Amino acid sequence: MPQAPLTTPRSPPETVGPSPGEESAAGLRLPLRREVLAPPREAHPLPRPPMGPVGHWLRRLERRFNLEMGNRVYPHIPGMRLPYSYQLQRNLVLTVAEVEVRRLPAAFDGTRVLLMTDIHTGPFLHPATLAHAFDRLMDSGPDLILLGGDLTTGSVEEFEPFMEAFRRLRAPLGVHGVLGNHDYYSGHVHDLIPLLEECGIALLQNQGVTLTSKGEHLALAGIEDLHWGRPDLPAALGPGAPPHILLSHNPDIFFDAAWRGVDLVLAGHTHGGQIRLPGLAPVVKMSRYALDEGRYISDASHLVVSRGMGVTGVPLRWDCAPEAVQVTLRCPQERSGF
């Protein structure tokens, strides 16, 4: 399978256009910076050393830390939202790439999918900043918007001030999403789901949906979080031919999905490490298979892992800019006649 071609930005970074809407809390009206995603790397199903019981203990400790800090500490610190709101406005990147989808119906050739993951509404982000970021991303003209989980950080209540921002997301093929581990942390995910639906977000919980264009159909599926949800890949993929696209918060589902014939997996969760030292691997490794960010390929299946837009733990990213990813779907060259 040849490597998928990369696309060039539709316009130079300095001419993408002004940002619509009101000024954010950071007071910035910057054009959106674009970058081209690097070519895919071969993915290998060789896990990092297992953490065993320590790993499970650390996950529960992380959940408790987020709940306690988010509910008892951060709300009482003046200006807690300002540092990362400023960084998001300054450094947000729209990363673009074309991906060949081997069974893509011709009607969907050129479809632009906007992937946004790990937004982490909560104590580090101002609602106006997120609304402004969404406005800038909507300028890219997505045909389909996919939200890759971790929309919240630790509680349902922290999402409510951001609902107006999420209502701005609209695309011809809809807005679909999955839940991430942080969305489960409060223990009240059943209260979050109606709020997401009220914002026009169709959740895919171990299920699929068929998108239609010009009489042809694109199969999209979503799976629950691998650690805190109840993931069921066979249920998500459904009977018959596997879906063209699988949306998963955690990228570690990739090899199972590829073995079952899924063409493209879109994921987040890793934050790209969030804190990185130049030239070194991420300080915090969130994928067992080192699927930390970017594009990967296994046989004929592709994976795109976004660094995400938000932060957890500390209101900072270092050498790891926040991003949304625009994936342009392409038919294989031998079918398209290129």
C-alpha positions as CSV (number, residue, x, y, z in Angstrom):
1,M,0.0,0.0,0.0
2,P,1.6,3.3,-1.0
3,Q,1.8,6.1,1.5
4,A,-1.1,8.5,1.4
5,P,-0.3,11.8,-0.3
6,L,-0.1,14.9,1.9
7,T,-2.1,18.0,1.0
8,T,-0.8,21.5,1.0
9,P,-2.6,24.2,3.0
10,R,-5.4,25.9,1.1
11,S,-3.8,29.2,1.8
12,P,-0.5,30.5,3.4
13,P,-0.6,30.8,7.2
14,E,-0.7,34.5,7.2
15,T,-3.8,34.6,4.9
16,V,-6.1,32.1,6.3
17,G,-8.4,34.9,7.3
18,P,-9.6,36.9,10.2
19,S,-11.1,35.1,13.2
20,P,-14.9,35.6,13.4
21,G,-16.8,36.2,16.6
22,E,-16.0,38.1,19.8
23,E,-12.6,38.6,21.2
24,S,-11.5,35.9,23.6
25,A,-10.5,36.2,27.2
26,A,-6.9,36.4,26.0
27,G,-7.8,39.4,23.9
28,L,-6.3,37.9,20.8
29,R,-7.6,37.8,17.2
30,L,-4.9,35.7,15.5
31,P,-5.1,33.9,12.1
32,L,-5.1,30.2,12.4
33,R,-1.7,28.6,11.9
34,R,-1.6,25.5,9.6
35,E,0.9,22.7,9.4
36,V,1.1,19.5,7.2
37,L,1.0,16.2,9.1
38,A,4.2,14.1,8.6
39,P,4.0,11.0,6.4
40,P,2.8,7.8,8.2
41,R,5.1,5.6,10.2
42,E,4.8,1.8,10.4
43,A,3.0,0.9,13.6
44,H,4.0,-2.3,15.5
45,P,1.9,-4.2,18.0
46,L,4.7,-4.4,20.5
47,P,3.6,-2.9,23.8
48,R,5.7,-0.9,26.1
49,P,6.6,-2.7,29.3
50,P,3.3,-3.4,31.1
51,M,2.6,-1.5,34.3
52,G,0.4,-4.2,35.9
53,P,-1.3,-3.4,39.1
54,V,0.7,-0.2,39.4
55,G,-0.9,1.1,36.2
56,H,-4.4,0.5,37.5
57,W,-3.5,2.2,40.8
58,L,-2.1,5.2,38.9
59,R,-5.3,5.6,36.8
60,R,-7.4,5.7,39.9
61,L,-5.0,8.1,41.6
62,E,-5.2,10.4,38.5
63,R,-9.0,10.3,38.7
64,R,-9.0,11.3,42.4
65,F,-6.4,14.0,41.8
66,N,-8.5,15.6,39.0
67,L,-11.7,15.5,41.0
68,E,-10.2,16.9,44.2
69,M,-8.2,19.6,42.4
70,G,-11.0,20.5,40.0
71,N,-13.6,20.8,42.7
72,R,-11.7,22.0,45.8
73,V,-8.6,23.9,44.7
74,Y,-8.5,25.3,41.2
75,P,-11.9,27.2,41.4
76,H,-10.4,29.2,44.3
77,I,-7.2,30.3,42.6
78,P,-7.7,33.7,40.9
79,G,-6.8,33.8,37.2
80,M,-6.4,30.0,36.9
81,R,-8.0,30.1,33.4
82,L,-5.7,32.8,31.9
83,P,-2.3,31.0,31.3
84,Y,-3.6,28.2,29.1
85,S,-6.4,30.3,27.5
86,Y,-3.6,32.6,26.3
87,Q,-1.4,29.6,25.1
88,L,-4.3,28.1,23.2
89,Q,-5.0,31.3,21.4
90,R,-1.4,31.9,20.5
91,N,-0.4,28.3,19.6
92,L,-3.5,26.5,18.2
93,V,-2.6,24.7,15.0
94,L,-4.8,23.2,12.3
95,T,-2.8,20.1,11.1
96,V,-3.8,19.0,7.6
97,A,-3.4,15.7,5.7
98,E,-4.9,13.6,3.0
99,V,-5.5,9.9,3.7
100,E,-6.3,7.2,1.1
101,V,-9.3,5.2,2.3
102,R,-9.2,2.0,0.4
103,R,-13.0,1.4,0.2
104,L,-14.1,5.0,0.2
105,P,-17.1,5.6,-2.0
106,A,-16.4,8.1,-4.8
107,A,-19.0,10.6,-3.5
108,F,-16.9,11.1,-0.4
109,D,-13.6,11.7,-2.2
110,G,-12.4,15.1,-0.9
111,T,-14.5,15.0,2.3
112,R,-12.9,17.1,5.0
113,V,-13.1,15.6,8.5
114,L,-12.2,17.9,11.4
115,L,-11.0,15.9,14.4
116,M,-10.9,17.7,17.8
117,T,-9.9,15.7,20.8
118,D,-9.1,16.3,24.5
119,I,-10.7,19.7,24.8
120,H,-10.9,19.4,28.6
121,T,-13.4,22.0,29.5
122,G,-12.8,23.0,33.1
123,P,-10.6,25.1,35.3
124,F,-7.8,25.8,32.8
125,L,-9.9,27.1,30.0
126,H,-12.2,30.1,29.5
127,P,-15.5,29.5,27.6
128,A,-14.9,32.6,25.4
129,T,-11.5,31.3,24.4
130,L,-12.9,27.9,23.3
131,A,-15.7,29.6,21.4
132,H,-13.2,31.8,19.6
133,A,-11.0,28.7,18.8
134,F,-14.1,26.9,17.4
135,D,-14.9,29.9,15.2
136,R,-11.4,29.9,13.8
137,L,-11.5,26.1,13.1
138,M,-14.9,26.4,11.4
139,D,-13.3,28.7,8.9
140,S,-11.7,25.5,7.4
141,G,-15.1,24.5,6.1
142,P,-15.3,20.9,7.5
143,D,-17.8,18.5,6.0
144,L,-17.8,16.3,9.1
145,I,-16.8,17.1,12.7
146,L,-15.6,14.3,15.0
147,L,-15.0,14.9,18.7
148,G,-12.5,12.3,20.1
149,G,-13.4,12.4,23.8
150,D,-12.2,14.0,27.0
151,L,-14.6,16.9,26.5
152,T,-14.6,17.5,30.2
153,T,-11.8,17.2,32.9
154,G,-13.5,15.8,35.9
155,S,-17.1,16.9,36.4
156,V,-20.3,17.4,34.5
157,E,-20.9,20.9,36.0
158,E,-17.7,22.3,34.5
159,F,-19.1,21.5,31.0
160,E,-22.2,23.6,31.3
161,P,-20.5,27.1,30.8
162,F,-19.0,25.8,27.6
163,M,-22.2,24.5,26.0
164,E,-22.7,27.7,23.9
165,A,-19.3,27.2,22.4
166,F,-20.1,23.6,21.4
167,R,-23.4,24.7,19.8
168,R,-21.3,26.6,17.2
169,L,-20.1,23.3,15.7
170,R,-22.0,22.5,12.6
171,A,-21.1,20.5,9.5
172,P,-23.1,19.1,6.5
173,L,-22.5,15.5,7.6
174,G,-23.0,16.2,11.3
175,V,-21.1,16.4,14.6
176,H,-20.3,13.0,16.1
177,G,-18.3,12.1,19.2
178,V,-17.1,9.5,21.7
179,L,-16.4,9.8,25.4
180,G,-12.9,9.7,26.9
181,N,-11.6,8.6,30.3
182,H,-12.0,12.0,31.9
183,D,-15.7,12.1,30.8
184,Y,-16.2,9.1,33.1
185,Y,-14.3,10.4,36.1
186,S,-17.2,12.2,37.8
187,G,-19.2,9.0,37.9
188,H,-22.1,10.8,36.4
189,V,-21.6,10.3,32.7
190,H,-25.3,9.7,32.3
191,D,-25.8,13.4,33.2
192,L,-23.2,14.5,30.6
193,I,-24.7,12.7,27.7
194,P,-28.0,14.8,27.5
195,L,-25.9,18.0,27.6
196,L,-23.8,16.8,24.7
197,E,-26.9,15.9,22.7
198,E,-28.4,19.3,23.5
199,C,-25.4,20.8,21.8
200,G,-26.1,18.8,18.7
201,I,-23.4,16.1,19.3
202,A,-24.4,12.6,18.3
203,L,-22.5,10.2,20.6
204,L,-21.3,6.9,19.2
205,Q,-21.2,4.4,22.1
206,N,-20.1,1.0,20.6
207,Q,-22.3,1.8,17.6
208,G,-22.1,3.1,14.1
209,V,-23.9,5.4,11.8
210,T,-24.2,5.6,8.0
211,L,-23.6,9.0,6.3
212,T,-25.0,9.6,2.9
213,S,-23.8,11.7,0.0
214,K,-25.0,11.6,-3.6
215,G,-26.6,8.2,-3.1
216,E,-23.5,6.6,-1.6
217,H,-22.8,5.7,2.0
218,L,-19.9,6.1,4.4
219,A,-19.9,4.0,7.5
220,L,-18.7,5.7,10.7
221,A,-18.4,3.9,14.1
222,G,-17.4,4.9,17.6
223,I,-16.2,2.9,20.6
224,E,-16.3,3.5,24.3
225,D,-13.2,4.4,26.3
226,L,-10.8,1.4,26.6
227,H,-10.3,1.8,30.4
228,W,-13.3,3.5,31.9
229,G,-16.0,2.7,29.4
230,R,-17.3,-0.7,28.3
231,P,-15.6,-1.0,24.9
232,D,-17.2,-3.6,22.6
233,L,-15.4,-3.5,19.2
234,P,-17.6,-6.1,17.5
235,A,-20.8,-4.2,18.5
236,A,-19.2,-0.9,17.3
237,L,-18.3,-2.4,13.9
238,G,-21.6,-4.2,13.5
239,P,-22.3,-7.0,11.1
240,G,-21.2,-7.1,7.5
241,A,-18.4,-5.0,6.1
242,P,-16.3,-3.1,8.6
243,P,-16.8,0.7,8.8
244,H,-14.6,3.0,6.8
245,I,-13.8,5.1,9.9
246,L,-13.6,4.2,13.6
247,L,-13.5,7.0,16.2
248,S,-11.8,6.0,19.4
249,H,-10.6,8.1,22.3
250,N,-7.6,5.8,22.9
251,P,-5.4,4.9,19.9
252,D,-4.5,1.5,21.3
253,I,-7.5,0.0,19.6
254,F,-5.8,0.4,16.3
255,F,-4.3,-3.1,15.8
256,D,-7.6,-4.8,16.7
257,A,-9.5,-2.5,14.3
258,A,-6.9,-3.0,11.5
259,W,-7.2,-6.8,11.9
260,R,-10.9,-6.5,11.5
261,G,-10.5,-4.4,8.3
262,V,-11.2,-0.8,9.4
263,D,-9.7,1.6,6.9
264,L,-9.1,4.6,9.2
265,V,-9.0,5.1,13.0
266,L,-9.1,8.6,14.5
267,A,-8.0,9.0,18.1
268,G,-6.5,11.3,20.7
269,H,-6.0,10.7,24.5
270,T,-2.2,11.1,24.5
271,H,-1.9,14.9,24.3
272,G,1.2,14.2,22.3
273,G,2.8,14.0,25.8
274,Q,1.7,17.6,26.6
275,I,5.2,18.2,28.1
276,R,8.0,17.2,25.7
277,L,11.8,17.8,25.8
278,P,13.2,18.7,22.4
279,G,14.2,15.6,20.5
280,L,13.0,13.2,23.2
281,A,10.0,11.0,23.7
282,P,7.0,12.4,25.6
283,V,7.5,12.7,29.3
284,V,4.1,11.1,30.0
285,K,3.4,8.1,27.7
286,M,-0.3,7.4,27.4
287,S,-0.3,4.8,24.6
288,R,1.0,1.2,25.3
289,Y,2.2,1.0,21.7
290,A,3.9,4.4,21.5
291,L,1.2,5.7,19.3
292,D,1.8,9.2,20.7
293,E,0.9,11.5,17.9
294,G,0.7,11.8,14.1
295,R,0.0,9.2,11.4
296,Y,0.6,5.5,11.5
297,I,-0.1,2.6,9.1
298,S,-0.5,-1.1,9.5
299,D,-1.1,-3.1,6.4
300,A,-3.7,-1.0,4.6
301,S,-5.2,0.6,7.7
302,H,-4.4,4.1,8.8
303,L,-4.3,5.8,12.2
304,V,-4.3,9.5,13.0
305,V,-3.6,10.5,16.6
306,S,-4.2,14.1,17.5
307,R,-2.3,16.0,20.3
308,G,-5.6,17.5,21.3
309,M,-6.6,21.0,22.2
310,G,-6.6,21.0,26.0
311,V,-4.5,20.2,29.1
312,T,-4.7,18.3,32.4
313,G,-2.6,18.4,35.5
314,V,-0.9,21.7,34.8
315,P,-2.1,24.6,32.6
316,L,0.8,24.2,30.2
317,R,2.0,22.6,27.0
318,W,5.7,22.5,26.2
319,D,7.1,21.8,22.7
320,C,3.7,20.2,22.0
321,A,1.3,22.7,20.5
322,P,-2.4,22.2,20.8
323,E,-4.0,21.1,17.6
324,A,-7.1,20.1,15.7
325,V,-6.6,17.8,12.6
326,Q,-8.2,18.2,9.2
327,V,-8.2,14.9,7.4
328,T,-9.2,15.0,3.7
329,L,-10.5,11.6,2.6
330,R,-9.2,10.3,-0.7
331,C,-10.0,7.3,-2.9
332,P,-6.9,5.2,-3.7
333,Q,-5.1,6.6,-6.7
334,E,-5.7,3.5,-8.8
335,R,-9.4,4.1,-8.4
336,S,-9.4,7.9,-8.8
337,G,-7.4,7.9,-12.0
338,F,-4.7,10.2,-10.7
